[in-house]
Amino acid sequence: MAKSLLKKAKKNLGLKIKAEKAGKIAKKVVKEVSSSSAKSHVESLAHSRRDAAVVWGMIKDGNHSDAEIKEICKSKGFDTLLGEL
């Protein structure tokens, strides 16, 4: 009985290590594919808030970084939206 418990423990440990390695690989892929978090946040708010809709209209066709999007919000005076980014 002790041998079978030891085998099960080793097997479970091996499965956990494999799952962790697979999780690390998956996280790396997600980081490379994800888009600008500020852009996605503005897009999600654009349907319900006017300030986000104005900014979304300016950035939707371009390739803007998070810093550029924050600068646009600052220049337009959208301090509430800027605080959320």
PDB file of N, CA, C and O in Angstrom, chain B, residues numbered from 101:
ATOM      1  N   MET B 101       0.816  -1.183   0.000  1.00  0.00           N
ATOM      2  CA  MET B 101       0.000   0.000   0.000  1.00  0.00           C
ATOM      3  C   MET B 101       0.870   1.262   0.000  1.00  0.00           C
ATOM      4  O   MET B 101       0.533   2.247  -0.658  1.00  0.00           O
ATOM      5  N   ALA B 102       1.961   1.236   0.718  1.00  0.00           N
ATOM      6  CA  ALA B 102       2.838   2.396   0.788  1.00  0.00           C
ATOM      7  C   ALA B 102       3.454   2.698  -0.568  1.00  0.00           C
ATOM      8  O   ALA B 102       3.642   3.859  -0.932  1.00  0.00           O
ATOM      9  N   LYS B 103       3.767   1.641  -1.313  1.00  0.00           N
ATOM     10  CA  LYS B 103       4.351   1.850  -2.634  1.00  0.00           C
ATOM     11  C   LYS B 103       3.357   2.514  -3.568  1.00  0.00           C
ATOM     12  O   LYS B 103       3.733   3.397  -4.339  1.00  0.00           O
ATOM     13  N   SER B 104       2.112   2.114  -3.516  1.00  0.00           N
ATOM     14  CA  SER B 104       1.119   2.702  -4.414  1.00  0.00           C
ATOM     15  C   SER B 104       0.869   4.169  -4.072  1.00  0.00           C
ATOM     16  O   SER B 104       0.667   4.984  -4.973  1.00  0.00           O
ATOM     17  N   LEU B 105       0.880   4.514  -2.793  1.00  0.00           N
ATOM     18  CA  LEU B 105       0.716   5.913  -2.405  1.00  0.00           C
ATOM     19  C   LEU B 105       1.896   6.754  -2.873  1.00  0.00           C
ATOM     20  O   LEU B 105       1.723   7.889  -3.316  1.00  0.00           O
ATOM     21  N   LEU B 106       3.093   6.191  -2.772  1.00  0.00           N
ATOM     22  CA  LEU B 106       4.278   6.895  -3.222  1.00  0.00           C
ATOM     23  C   LEU B 106       4.250   7.110  -4.725  1.00  0.00           C
ATOM     24  O   LEU B 106       4.618   8.184  -5.201  1.00  0.00           O
ATOM     25  N   LYS B 107       3.820   6.108  -5.479  1.00  0.00           N
ATOM     26  CA  LYS B 107       3.705   6.233  -6.934  1.00  0.00           C
ATOM     27  C   LYS B 107       2.694   7.305  -7.307  1.00  0.00           C
ATOM     28  O   LYS B 107       2.933   8.105  -8.212  1.00  0.00           O
ATOM     29  N   LYS B 108       1.556   7.321  -6.605  1.00  0.00           N
ATOM     30  CA  LYS B 108       0.528   8.324  -6.888  1.00  0.00           C
ATOM     31  C   LYS B 108       1.046   9.726  -6.601  1.00  0.00           C
ATOM     32  O   LYS B 108       0.783  10.657  -7.362  1.00  0.00           O
ATOM     33  N   ALA B 109       1.785   9.878  -5.501  1.00  0.00           N
ATOM     34  CA  ALA B 109       2.327  11.193  -5.142  1.00  0.00           C
ATOM     35  C   ALA B 109       3.313  11.671  -6.199  1.00  0.00           C
ATOM     36  O   ALA B 109       3.276  12.834  -6.601  1.00  0.00           O
ATOM     37  N   LYS B 110       4.198  10.780  -6.654  1.00  0.00           N
ATOM     38  CA  LYS B 110       5.157  11.160  -7.682  1.00  0.00           C
ATOM     39  C   LYS B 110       4.457  11.525  -8.985  1.00  0.00           C
ATOM     40  O   LYS B 110       4.840  12.471  -9.673  1.00  0.00           O
ATOM     41  N   LYS B 111       3.416  10.749  -9.309  1.00  0.00           N
ATOM     42  CA  LYS B 111       2.677  11.012 -10.540  1.00  0.00           C
ATOM     43  C   LYS B 111       1.990  12.373 -10.479  1.00  0.00           C
ATOM     44  O   LYS B 111       2.030  13.134 -11.446  1.00  0.00           O
ATOM     45  N   ASN B 112       1.359  12.679  -9.344  1.00  0.00           N
ATOM     46  CA  ASN B 112       0.683  13.967  -9.181  1.00  0.00           C
ATOM     47  C   ASN B 112       1.668  15.125  -9.236  1.00  0.00           C
ATOM     48  O   ASN B 112       1.371  16.176  -9.804  1.00  0.00           O
ATOM     49  N   LEU B 113       2.838  14.930  -8.645  1.00  0.00           N
ATOM     50  CA  LEU B 113       3.862  15.964  -8.676  1.00  0.00           C
ATOM     51  C   LEU B 113       4.316  16.214 -10.114  1.00  0.00           C
ATOM     52  O   LEU B 113       4.500  17.361 -10.520  1.00  0.00           O
ATOM     53  N   GLY B 114       4.491  15.151 -10.872  1.00  0.00           N
ATOM     54  CA  GLY B 114       4.897  15.285 -12.269  1.00  0.00           C
ATOM     55  C   GLY B 114       3.849  16.011 -13.095  1.00  0.00           C
ATOM     56  O   GLY B 114       4.187  16.816 -13.964  1.00  0.00           O
ATOM     57  N   LEU B 115       2.580  15.732 -12.830  1.00  0.00           N
ATOM     58  CA  LEU B 115       1.505  16.407 -13.563  1.00  0.00           C
ATOM     59  C   LEU B 115       1.457  17.886 -13.223  1.00  0.00           C
ATOM     60  O   LEU B 115       1.193  18.715 -14.094  1.00  0.00           O
ATOM     61  N   LYS B 116       1.710  18.225 -11.964  1.00  0.00           N
ATOM     62  CA  LYS B 116       1.696  19.631 -11.561  1.00  0.00           C
ATOM     63  C   LYS B 116       2.821  20.398 -12.239  1.00  0.00           C
ATOM     64  O   LYS B 116       2.631  21.531 -12.681  1.00  0.00           O
ATOM     65  N   ILE B 117       3.988  19.781 -12.319  1.00  0.00           N
ATOM     66  CA  ILE B 117       5.130  20.442 -12.959  1.00  0.00           C
ATOM     67  C   ILE B 117       4.851  20.652 -14.443  1.00  0.00           C
ATOM     68  O   ILE B 117       5.160  21.711 -14.989  1.00  0.00           O
ATOM     69  N   LYS B 118       4.273  19.657 -15.094  1.00  0.00           N
ATOM     70  CA  LYS B 118       3.940  19.798 -16.514  1.00  0.00           C
ATOM     71  C   LYS B 118       2.905  20.897 -16.716  1.00  0.00           C
ATOM     72  O   LYS B 118       3.001  21.669 -17.671  1.00  0.00           O
ATOM     73  N   ALA B 119       1.910  20.976 -15.822  1.00  0.00           N
ATOM     74  CA  ALA B 119       0.877  22.004 -15.931  1.00  0.00           C
ATOM     75  C   ALA B 119       1.469  23.390 -15.740  1.00  0.00           C
ATOM     76  O   ALA B 119       1.072  24.332 -16.425  1.00  0.00           O
ATOM     77  N   GLU B 120       2.420  23.528 -14.810  1.00  0.00           N
ATOM     78  CA  GLU B 120       3.050  24.828 -14.595  1.00  0.00           C
ATOM     79  C   GLU B 120       3.860  25.254 -15.820  1.00  0.00           C
ATOM     80  O   GLU B 120       3.830  26.419 -16.215  1.00  0.00           O
ATOM     81  N   LYS B 121       4.577  24.312 -16.413  1.00  0.00           N
ATOM     82  CA  LYS B 121       5.348  24.638 -17.606  1.00  0.00           C
ATOM     83  C   LYS B 121       4.437  25.046 -18.750  1.00  0.00           C
ATOM     84  O   LYS B 121       4.746  25.984 -19.485  1.00  0.00           O
ATOM     85  N   ALA B 122       3.323  24.356 -18.907  1.00  0.00           N
ATOM     86  CA  ALA B 122       2.368  24.697 -19.964  1.00  0.00           C
ATOM     87  C   ALA B 122       1.756  26.066 -19.690  1.00  0.00           C
ATOM     88  O   ALA B 122       1.519  26.836 -20.621  1.00  0.00           O
ATOM     89  N   GLY B 123       1.500  26.373 -18.426  1.00  0.00           N
ATOM     90  CA  GLY B 123       0.946  27.675 -18.058  1.00  0.00           C
ATOM     91  C   GLY B 123       1.902  28.802 -18.371  1.00  0.00           C
ATOM     92  O   GLY B 123       1.475  29.865 -18.821  1.00  0.00           O
ATOM     93  N   LYS B 124       3.204  28.590 -18.139  1.00  0.00           N
ATOM     94  CA  LYS B 124       4.190  29.622 -18.436  1.00  0.00           C
ATOM     95  C   LYS B 124       4.269  29.875 -19.927  1.00  0.00           C
ATOM     96  O   LYS B 124       4.391  31.024 -20.351  1.00  0.00           O
ATOM     97  N   ILE B 125       4.202  28.835 -20.725  1.00  0.00           N
ATOM     98  CA  ILE B 125       4.246  28.980 -22.176  1.00  0.00           C
ATOM     99  C   ILE B 125       3.006  29.736 -22.660  1.00  0.00           C
ATOM    100  O   ILE B 125       3.104  30.610 -23.522  1.00  0.00           O
ATOM    101  N   ALA B 126       1.855  29.400 -22.108  1.00  0.00           N
ATOM    102  CA  ALA B 126       0.615  30.065 -22.514  1.00  0.00           C
ATOM    103  C   ALA B 126       0.643  31.538 -22.134  1.00  0.00           C
ATOM    104  O   ALA B 126       0.159  32.374 -22.898  1.00  0.00           O
ATOM    105  N   LYS B 127       1.195  31.877 -20.979  1.00  0.00           N
ATOM    106  CA  LYS B 127       1.260  33.272 -20.556  1.00  0.00           C
ATOM    107  C   LYS B 127       2.151  34.081 -21.484  1.00  0.00           C
ATOM    108  O   LYS B 127       1.834  35.230 -21.791  1.00  0.00           O
ATOM    109  N   LYS B 128       3.251  33.510 -21.935  1.00  0.00           N
ATOM    110  CA  LYS B 128       4.140  34.212 -22.845  1.00  0.00           C
ATOM    111  C   LYS B 128       3.441  34.517 -24.158  1.00  0.00           C
ATOM    112  O   LYS B 128       3.623  35.602 -24.711  1.00  0.00           O
ATOM    113  N   VAL B 129       2.656  33.599 -24.665  1.00  0.00           N
ATOM    114  CA  VAL B 129       1.945  33.797 -25.923  1.00  0.00           C
ATOM    115  C   VAL B 129       0.911  34.894 -25.765  1.00  0.00           C
ATOM    116  O   VAL B 129       0.752  35.720 -26.664  1.00  0.00           O
ATOM    117  N   VAL B 130       0.210  34.923 -24.654  1.00  0.00           N
ATOM    118  CA  VAL B 130      -0.812  35.934 -24.433  1.00  0.00           C
ATOM    119  C   VAL B 130      -0.194  37.316 -24.347  1.00  0.00           C
ATOM    120  O   VAL B 130      -0.772  38.276 -24.857  1.00  0.00           O
ATOM    121  N   LYS B 131       0.947  37.444 -23.727  1.00  0.00           N
ATOM    122  CA  LYS B 131       1.588  38.745 -23.613  1.00  0.00           C
ATOM    123  C   LYS B 131       1.986  39.298 -24.971  1.00  0.00           C
ATOM    124  O   LYS B 131       1.899  40.508 -25.182  1.00  0.00           O
ATOM    125  N   GLU B 132       2.409  38.471 -25.877  1.00  0.00           N
ATOM    126  CA  GLU B 132       2.825  38.926 -27.192  1.00  0.00           C
ATOM    127  C   GLU B 132       1.646  39.347 -28.055  1.00  0.00           C
ATOM    128  O   GLU B 132       1.780  40.256 -28.874  1.00  0.00           O
ATOM    129  N   VAL B 133       0.501  38.710 -27.890  1.00  0.00           N
ATOM    130  CA  VAL B 133      -0.639  38.943 -28.750  1.00  0.00           C
ATOM    131  C   VAL B 133      -1.503  40.100 -28.266  1.00  0.00           C
ATOM    132  O   VAL B 133      -2.168  40.742 -29.078  1.00  0.00           O
ATOM    133  N   SER B 134      -1.511  40.385 -26.965  1.00  0.00           N
ATOM    134  CA  SER B 134      -2.420  41.375 -26.409  1.00  0.00           C
ATOM    135  C   SER B 134      -2.159  42.762 -26.982  1.00  0.00           C
ATOM    136  O   SER B 134      -1.018  43.121 -27.274  1.00  0.00           O
ATOM    137  N   SER B 135      -3.224  43.533 -27.139  1.00  0.00           N
ATOM    138  CA  SER B 135      -3.105  44.871 -27.680  1.00  0.00           C
ATOM    139  C   SER B 135      -2.997  45.875 -26.534  1.00  0.00           C
ATOM    140  O   SER B 135      -2.909  45.493 -25.367  1.00  0.00           O
ATOM    141  N   SER B 136      -3.005  47.127 -26.870  1.00  0.00           N
ATOM    142  CA  SER B 136      -2.888  48.186 -25.894  1.00  0.00           C
ATOM    143  C   SER B 136      -4.038  48.119 -24.902  1.00  0.00           C
ATOM    144  O   SER B 136      -5.204  48.095 -25.295  1.00  0.00           O
ATOM    145  N   SER B 137      -3.710  48.089 -23.621  1.00  0.00           N
ATOM    146  CA  SER B 137      -4.760  47.998 -22.614  1.00  0.00           C
ATOM    147  C   SER B 137      -5.566  49.291 -22.552  1.00  0.00           C
ATOM    148  O   SER B 137      -6.772  49.256 -22.308  1.00  0.00           O
ATOM    149  N   ALA B 138      -4.922  50.416 -22.768  1.00  0.00           N
ATOM    150  CA  ALA B 138      -5.639  51.693 -22.754  1.00  0.00           C
ATOM    151  C   ALA B 138      -6.616  51.760 -23.923  1.00  0.00           C
ATOM    152  O   ALA B 138      -7.739  52.241 -23.776  1.00  0.00           O
ATOM    153  N   LYS B 139      -6.183  51.279 -25.077  1.00  0.00           N
ATOM    154  CA  LYS B 139      -7.047  51.309 -26.256  1.00  0.00           C
ATOM    155  C   LYS B 139      -8.265  50.413 -26.062  1.00  0.00           C
ATOM    156  O   LYS B 139      -9.379  50.802 -26.413  1.00  0.00           O
ATOM    157  N   SER B 140      -8.068  49.233 -25.514  1.00  0.00           N
ATOM    158  CA  SER B 140      -9.198  48.328 -25.298  1.00  0.00           C
ATOM    159  C   SER B 140     -10.141  48.879 -24.230  1.00  0.00           C
ATOM    160  O   SER B 140     -11.354  48.683 -24.317  1.00  0.00           O
ATOM    161  N   HIS B 141      -9.596  49.567 -23.222  1.00  0.00           N
ATOM    162  CA  HIS B 141     -10.443  50.157 -22.179  1.00  0.00           C
ATOM    163  C   HIS B 141     -11.293  51.292 -22.748  1.00  0.00           C
ATOM    164  O   HIS B 141     -12.482  51.397 -22.448  1.00  0.00           O
ATOM    165  N   VAL B 142     -10.678  52.135 -23.565  1.00  0.00           N
ATOM    166  CA  VAL B 142     -11.424  53.239 -24.187  1.00  0.00           C
ATOM    167  C   VAL B 142     -12.495  52.686 -25.120  1.00  0.00           C
ATOM    168  O   VAL B 142     -13.606  53.211 -25.176  1.00  0.00           O
ATOM    169  N   GLU B 143     -12.163  51.631 -25.847  1.00  0.00           N
ATOM    170  CA  GLU B 143     -13.141  51.025 -26.758  1.00  0.00           C
ATOM    171  C   GLU B 143     -14.342  50.479 -25.992  1.00  0.00           C
ATOM    172  O   GLU B 143     -15.480  50.625 -26.439  1.00  0.00           O
ATOM    173  N   SER B 144     -14.100  49.857 -24.852  1.00  0.00           N
ATOM    174  CA  SER B 144     -15.213  49.289 -24.092  1.00  0.00           C
ATOM    175  C   SER B 144     -16.107  50.378 -23.502  1.00  0.00           C
ATOM    176  O   SER B 144     -17.307  50.164 -23.327  1.00  0.00           O
ATOM    177  N   LEU B 145     -15.540  51.534 -23.197  1.00  0.00           N
ATOM    178  CA  LEU B 145     -16.329  52.629 -22.630  1.00  0.00           C
ATOM    179  C   LEU B 145     -16.968  53.520 -23.684  1.00  0.00           C
ATOM    180  O   LEU B 145     -17.847  54.319 -23.363  1.00  0.00           O
ATOM    181  N   ALA B 146     -16.548  53.397 -24.926  1.00  0.00           N
ATOM    182  CA  ALA B 146     -16.992  54.312 -25.979  1.00  0.00           C
ATOM    183  C   ALA B 146     -18.491  54.238 -26.235  1.00  0.00           C
ATOM    184  O   ALA B 146     -19.083  55.214 -26.696  1.00  0.00           O
ATOM    185  N   HIS B 147     -19.109  53.114 -25.948  1.00  0.00           N
ATOM    186  CA  HIS B 147     -20.545  52.975 -26.202  1.00  0.00           C
ATOM    187  C   HIS B 147     -21.402  53.610 -25.114  1.00  0.00           C
ATOM    188  O   HIS B 147     -22.588  53.863 -25.324  1.00  0.00           O
ATOM    189  N   SER B 148     -20.805  53.869 -23.950  1.00  0.00           N
ATOM    190  CA  SER B 148     -21.606  54.383 -22.848  1.00  0.00           C
ATOM    191  C   SER B 148     -21.193  55.782 -22.387  1.00  0.00           C
ATOM    192  O   SER B 148     -21.962  56.442 -21.688  1.00  0.00           O
ATOM    193  N   ARG B 149     -20.011  56.245 -22.757  1.00  0.00           N
ATOM    194  CA  ARG B 149     -19.548  57.555 -22.293  1.00  0.00           C
ATOM    195  C   ARG B 149     -19.074  58.413 -23.458  1.00  0.00           C
ATOM    196  O   ARG B 149     -18.389  57.940 -24.365  1.00  0.00           O
ATOM    197  N   ARG B 150     -19.452  59.676 -23.411  1.00  0.00           N
ATOM    198  CA  ARG B 150     -19.134  60.597 -24.498  1.00  0.00           C
ATOM    199  C   ARG B 150     -17.635  60.887 -24.587  1.00  0.00           C
ATOM    200  O   ARG B 150     -17.084  60.946 -25.687  1.00  0.00           O
ATOM    201  N   ASP B 151     -16.972  61.068 -23.443  1.00  0.00           N
ATOM    202  CA  ASP B 151     -15.541  61.369 -23.490  1.00  0.00           C
ATOM    203  C   ASP B 151     -14.753  60.214 -24.101  1.00  0.00           C
ATOM    204  O   ASP B 151     -13.816  60.438 -24.868  1.00  0.00           O
ATOM    205  N   ALA B 152     -15.126  58.987 -23.768  1.00  0.00           N
ATOM    206  CA  ALA B 152     -14.459  57.821 -24.343  1.00  0.00           C
ATOM    207  C   ALA B 152     -14.766  57.694 -25.829  1.00  0.00           C
ATOM    208  O   ALA B 152     -13.916  57.261 -26.606  1.00  0.00           O
ATOM    209  N   ALA B 153     -15.981  58.071 -26.226  1.00  0.00           N
ATOM    210  CA  ALA B 153     -16.352  57.998 -27.633  1.00  0.00           C
ATOM    211  C   ALA B 153     -15.534  58.989 -28.464  1.00  0.00           C
ATOM    212  O   ALA B 153     -15.142  58.679 -29.588  1.00  0.00           O
ATOM    213  N   VAL B 154     -15.278  60.163 -27.922  1.00  0.00           N
ATOM    214  CA  VAL B 154     -14.470  61.158 -28.629  1.00  0.00           C
ATOM    215  C   VAL B 154     -13.037  60.649 -28.811  1.00  0.00           C
ATOM    216  O   VAL B 154     -12.468  60.733 -29.899  1.00  0.00           O
ATOM    217  N   VAL B 155     -12.472  60.126 -27.735  1.00  0.00           N
ATOM    218  CA  VAL B 155     -11.102  59.615 -27.811  1.00  0.00           C
ATOM    219  C   VAL B 155     -11.050  58.397 -28.729  1.00  0.00           C
ATOM    220  O   VAL B 155     -10.111  58.254 -29.511  1.00  0.00           O
ATOM    221  N   TRP B 156     -12.046  57.522 -28.641  1.00  0.00           N
ATOM    222  CA  TRP B 156     -12.073  56.332 -29.500  1.00  0.00           C
ATOM    223  C   TRP B 156     -12.134  56.733 -30.972  1.00  0.00           C
ATOM    224  O   TRP B 156     -11.499  56.098 -31.814  1.00  0.00           O
ATOM    225  N   GLY B 157     -12.893  57.782 -31.286  1.00  0.00           N
ATOM    226  CA  GLY B 157     -12.966  58.259 -32.662  1.00  0.00           C
ATOM    227  C   GLY B 157     -11.617  58.724 -33.186  1.00  0.00           C
ATOM    228  O   GLY B 157     -11.348  58.645 -34.385  1.00  0.00           O
ATOM    229  N   MET B 158     -10.772  59.208 -32.287  1.00  0.00           N
ATOM    230  CA  MET B 158      -9.451  59.684 -32.689  1.00  0.00           C
ATOM    231  C   MET B 158      -8.427  58.555 -32.827  1.00  0.00           C
ATOM    232  O   MET B 158      -7.514  58.646 -33.647  1.00  0.00           O
ATOM    233  N   ILE B 159      -8.572  57.495 -32.032  1.00  0.00           N
ATOM    234  CA  ILE B 159      -7.517  56.474 -31.995  1.00  0.00           C
ATOM    235  C   ILE B 159      -7.876  55.167 -32.682  1.00  0.00           C
ATOM    236  O   ILE B 159      -7.013  54.302 -32.830  1.00  0.00           O
ATOM    237  N   LYS B 160      -9.114  54.997 -33.103  1.00  0.00           N
ATOM    238  CA  LYS B 160      -9.528  53.678 -33.585  1.00  0.00           C
ATOM    239  C   LYS B 160      -8.815  53.232 -34.854  1.00  0.00           C
ATOM    240  O   LYS B 160      -8.606  52.034 -35.043  1.00  0.00           O
ATOM    241  N   ASP B 161      -8.438  54.152 -35.724  1.00  0.00           N
ATOM    242  CA  ASP B 161      -7.790  53.770 -36.972  1.00  0.00           C
ATOM    243  C   ASP B 161      -6.270  53.781 -36.880  1.00  0.00           C
ATOM    244  O   ASP B 161      -5.596  53.196 -37.727  1.00  0.00           O
ATOM    245  N   GLY B 162      -5.728  54.434 -35.869  1.00  0.00           N
ATOM    246  CA  GLY B 162      -4.280  54.558 -35.749  1.00  0.00           C
ATOM    247  C   GLY B 162      -3.673  53.512 -34.833  1.00  0.00           C
ATOM    248  O   GLY B 162      -4.375  52.718 -34.207  1.00  0.00           O
ATOM    249  N   ASN B 163      -2.369  53.533 -34.775  1.00  0.00           N
ATOM    250  CA  ASN B 163      -1.614  52.633 -33.913  1.00  0.00           C
ATOM    251  C   ASN B 163      -0.981  53.488 -32.819  1.00  0.00           C
ATOM    252  O   ASN B 163       0.155  53.935 -32.969  1.00  0.00           O
ATOM    253  N   HIS B 164      -1.704  53.722 -31.715  1.00  0.00           N
ATOM    254  CA  HIS B 164      -1.244  54.597 -30.650  1.00  0.00           C
ATOM    255  C   HIS B 164      -0.810  53.777 -29.436  1.00  0.00           C
ATOM    256  O   HIS B 164      -1.419  52.758 -29.110  1.00  0.00           O
ATOM    257  N   SER B 165       0.240  54.232 -28.782  1.00  0.00           N
ATOM    258  CA  SER B 165       0.696  53.587 -27.557  1.00  0.00           C
ATOM    259  C   SER B 165      -0.152  54.082 -26.385  1.00  0.00           C
ATOM    260  O   SER B 165      -0.935  55.022 -26.518  1.00  0.00           O
ATOM    261  N   ASP B 166       0.024  53.429 -25.239  1.00  0.00           N
ATOM    262  CA  ASP B 166      -0.707  53.847 -24.038  1.00  0.00           C
ATOM    263  C   ASP B 166      -0.369  55.292 -23.672  1.00  0.00           C
ATOM    264  O   ASP B 166      -1.251  56.062 -23.293  1.00  0.00           O
ATOM    265  N   ALA B 167       0.892  55.653 -23.783  1.00  0.00           N
ATOM    266  CA  ALA B 167       1.318  57.013 -23.440  1.00  0.00           C
ATOM    267  C   ALA B 167       0.678  58.042 -24.368  1.00  0.00           C
ATOM    268  O   ALA B 167       0.280  59.118 -23.922  1.00  0.00           O
ATOM    269  N   GLU B 168       0.579  57.719 -25.648  1.00  0.00           N
ATOM    270  CA  GLU B 168      -0.046  58.639 -26.603  1.00  0.00           C
ATOM    271  C   GLU B 168      -1.535  58.795 -26.318  1.00  0.00           C
ATOM    272  O   GLU B 168      -2.079  59.892 -26.436  1.00  0.00           O
ATOM    273  N   ILE B 169      -2.193  57.705 -25.945  1.00  0.00           N
ATOM    274  CA  ILE B 169      -3.623  57.769 -25.633  1.00  0.00           C
ATOM    275  C   ILE B 169      -3.845  58.615 -24.388  1.00  0.00           C
ATOM    276  O   ILE B 169      -4.792  59.400 -24.328  1.00  0.00           O
ATOM    277  N   LYS B 170      -2.983  58.460 -23.401  1.00  0.00           N
ATOM    278  CA  LYS B 170      -3.088  59.275 -22.184  1.00  0.00           C
ATOM    279  C   LYS B 170      -2.854  60.749 -22.492  1.00  0.00           C
ATOM    280  O   LYS B 170      -3.506  61.618 -21.914  1.00  0.00           O
ATOM    281  N   GLU B 171      -1.930  61.030 -23.395  1.00  0.00           N
ATOM    282  CA  GLU B 171      -1.655  62.413 -23.790  1.00  0.00           C
ATOM    283  C   GLU B 171      -2.859  63.023 -24.520  1.00  0.00           C
ATOM    284  O   GLU B 171      -3.160  64.202 -24.333  1.00  0.00           O
ATOM    285  N   ILE B 172      -3.534  62.245 -25.332  1.00  0.00           N
ATOM    286  CA  ILE B 172      -4.742  62.725 -26.022  1.00  0.00           C
ATOM    287  C   ILE B 172      -5.823  63.058 -25.002  1.00  0.00           C
ATOM    288  O   ILE B 172      -6.476  64.096 -25.112  1.00  0.00           O
ATOM    289  N   CYS B 173      -6.019  62.196 -24.018  1.00  0.00           N
ATOM    290  CA  CYS B 173      -7.017  62.448 -22.970  1.00  0.00           C
ATOM    291  C   CYS B 173      -6.673  63.707 -22.188  1.00  0.00           C
ATOM    292  O   CYS B 173      -7.552  64.499 -21.848  1.00  0.00           O
ATOM    293  N   LYS B 174      -5.386  63.884 -21.908  1.00  0.00           N
ATOM    294  CA  LYS B 174      -4.942  65.056 -21.159  1.00  0.00           C
ATOM    295  C   LYS B 174      -5.165  66.329 -21.965  1.00  0.00           C
ATOM    296  O   LYS B 174      -5.597  67.342 -21.415  1.00  0.00           O
ATOM    297  N   SER B 175      -4.873  66.288 -23.265  1.00  0.00           N
ATOM    298  CA  SER B 175      -5.027  67.480 -24.099  1.00  0.00           C
ATOM    299  C   SER B 175      -6.494  67.857 -24.292  1.00  0.00           C
ATOM    300  O   SER B 175      -6.817  69.035 -24.447  1.00  0.00           O
ATOM    301  N   LYS B 176      -7.377  66.870 -24.282  1.00  0.00           N
ATOM    302  CA  LYS B 176      -8.805  67.145 -24.434  1.00  0.00           C
ATOM    303  C   LYS B 176      -9.470  67.535 -23.117  1.00  0.00           C
ATOM    304  O   LYS B 176     -10.606  68.011 -23.110  1.00  0.00           O
ATOM    305  N   GLY B 177      -8.764  67.333 -21.998  1.00  0.00           N
ATOM    306  CA  GLY B 177      -9.316  67.696 -20.699  1.00  0.00           C
ATOM    307  C   GLY B 177     -10.212  66.625 -20.102  1.00  0.00           C
ATOM    308  O   GLY B 177     -11.047  66.924 -19.249  1.00  0.00           O
ATOM    309  N   PHE B 178     -10.054  65.395 -20.532  1.00  0.00           N
ATOM    310  CA  PHE B 178     -10.846  64.293 -20.015  1.00  0.00           C
ATOM    311  C   PHE B 178     -10.127  63.659 -18.824  1.00  0.00           C
ATOM    312  O   PHE B 178      -9.586  62.557 -18.916  1.00  0.00           O
ATOM    313  N   ASP B 179     -10.137  64.388 -17.699  1.00  0.00           N
ATOM    314  CA  ASP B 179      -9.397  63.950 -16.533  1.00  0.00           C
ATOM    315  C   ASP B 179      -9.973  62.683 -15.909  1.00  0.00           C
ATOM    316  O   ASP B 179      -9.228  61.862 -15.374  1.00  0.00           O
ATOM    317  N   THR B 180     -11.278  62.519 -15.973  1.00  0.00           N
ATOM    318  CA  THR B 180     -11.907  61.302 -15.419  1.00  0.00           C
ATOM    319  C   THR B 180     -11.448  60.066 -16.188  1.00  0.00           C
ATOM    320  O   THR B 180     -11.078  59.051 -15.597  1.00  0.00           O
ATOM    321  N   LEU B 181     -11.480  60.170 -17.493  1.00  0.00           N
ATOM    322  CA  LEU B 181     -11.022  59.057 -18.323  1.00  0.00           C
ATOM    323  C   LEU B 181      -9.528  58.822 -18.141  1.00  0.00           C
ATOM    324  O   LEU B 181      -9.081  57.676 -18.097  1.00  0.00           O
ATOM    325  N   LEU B 182      -8.763  59.885 -18.038  1.00  0.00           N
ATOM    326  CA  LEU B 182      -7.315  59.777 -17.828  1.00  0.00           C
ATOM    327  C   LEU B 182      -7.015  59.055 -16.520  1.00  0.00           C
ATOM    328  O   LEU B 182      -6.082  58.255 -16.448  1.00  0.00           O
ATOM    329  N   GLY B 183      -7.800  59.333 -15.494  1.00  0.00           N
ATOM    330  CA  GLY B 183      -7.605  58.674 -14.203  1.00  0.00           C
ATOM    331  C   GLY B 183      -7.893  57.173 -14.255  1.00  0.00           C
ATOM    332  O   GLY B 183      -7.317  56.407 -13.483  1.00  0.00           O
ATOM    333  N   GLU B 184      -8.766  56.754 -15.146  1.00  0.00           N
ATOM    334  CA  GLU B 184      -9.095  55.333 -15.265  1.00  0.00           C
ATOM    335  C   GLU B 184      -8.032  54.562 -16.051  1.00  0.00           C
ATOM    336  O   GLU B 184      -7.914  53.344 -15.912  1.00  0.00           O
ATOM    337  N   LEU B 185      -7.268  55.267 -16.868  1.00  0.00           N
ATOM    338  CA  LEU B 185      -6.237  54.599 -17.659  1.00  0.00           C
ATOM    339  C   LEU B 185      -4.990  54.470 -16.837  1.00  0.00           C
ATOM    340  O   LEU B 185      -3.990  53.933 -17.312  1.00  0.00           O
TER     341      LEU B 185
END
